Amino acid sequence: MYDVKGSSMYDVKGNIRQVLSALPEGVQLVAISKYHPNEYIEAAYEEGQRIFGESHEQELRQKHASLPADIRWHFIGHLQTNKVKYIAPYVSMIEAVDSLKLLQEIEKQAAKNNRVIDVLLELHIAEEETKYGLSEQALYELMEQGEWCQMQHVRICGLMMMASYVEDEEQIRAEFRTARRLFDEVKRRWMADCDYFCERSWGMSHDWHIAISEGSTMVRIGTTIFGPRVY
Ligand SMILES: *Cc1c(COP(=O)(O)O)cnc(C)c1O
């Protein structure tokens, strides 16, 4: 649908304009800028985009230091506990929290910086083998354990997940529906009184249209906007 070949600056602007105009109200775009240069981020910024997502601490550190201060940075990758202290002073949201240990470290570092950090809990639903993400059972155990409730510097704002990278649209849709069911269950059992628990971060370049039709509130789109990543 979107031509991302030859990812010149012109294309970044055109691509993000198309994505933004296609988003329904209430759905936020996290522009995933990992591996892309500052110039591309600036082009998107000039189109009004303020939320960007990165998955490596050092790359994020450099970009944060050299790009406009009103950018809200989301950390979207797997985060090692020993890296939390580096991003805690400025990160806007940590999207992929999948253990109590990581949550505890974010609480500790956020407290040191005298701020509250928004986080999402990462689900593991896709069929793909990955070490990351909480199973349904692990999610409920984390919530039931209740320590999160005492944390003064962490706000659990919702859930995030990645669907399987497959052609089968029905499978992708089914995974988004499972994620939605888990969201509703957590909301009902533990978060009914927390207005801020409202984010469902699913949908990437190849499946964001499906994600939106299944109730996503936050899409994380990289390739469609910035073109292929050069690693
Ligand atoms: C890289 C990445 C994305 C963006 O992927 P695209 O296919 O380029 O849109 C979204 N979410 C996470 C967690 C990622 O690591």
The ligand as a Tripos MOL2 file, in Angstrom:
@<TRIPOS>MOLECULE
LIG
   15    15     1     0     0
SMALL
NO_CHARGES

@<TRIPOS>ATOM
      1 C1         11.0910   -3.0190   15.0250 C.3       1 LIG1
      2 C2          9.8420   -3.1150   15.8370 C.ar      1 LIG1
      3 C3          8.6190   -2.5980   15.3620 C.ar      1 LIG1
      4 C4          8.4480   -1.9700   13.9820 C.3       1 LIG1
      5 O1          8.5190   -2.9350   12.9630 O.3       1 LIG1
      6 P1          8.1760   -2.5550   11.4430 P.3       1 LIG1
      7 O2          7.8650   -3.8860   10.8380 O.co2     1 LIG1
      8 O3          9.3950   -1.9410   10.8650 O.co2     1 LIG1
      9 O4          7.0130   -1.6460   11.4340 O.co2     1 LIG1
     10 C5          7.5210   -2.6510   16.2040 C.ar      1 LIG1
     11 N1          7.5960   -3.2070   17.4380 N.ar      1 LIG1
     12 C6          8.7340   -3.7220   17.9290 C.ar      1 LIG1
     13 C7          8.7460   -4.3070   19.2740 C.3       1 LIG1
     14 C8          9.8930   -3.7030   17.1400 C.ar      1 LIG1
     15 O5         11.0200   -4.2230   17.6370 O.3       1 LIG1
@<TRIPOS>BOND
     1     1     2 1
     2     2     3 ar
     3     2    14 ar
     4     3     4 1
     5     3    10 ar
     6     4     5 1
     7     5     6 1
     8     6     7 2
     9     6     8 1
    10     6     9 1
    11    10    11 ar
    12    11    12 ar
    13    12    13 1
    14    12    14 ar
    15    14    15 1
@<TRIPOS>SUBSTRUCTURE
     1 LIG1         1 GROUP 0 **** ****
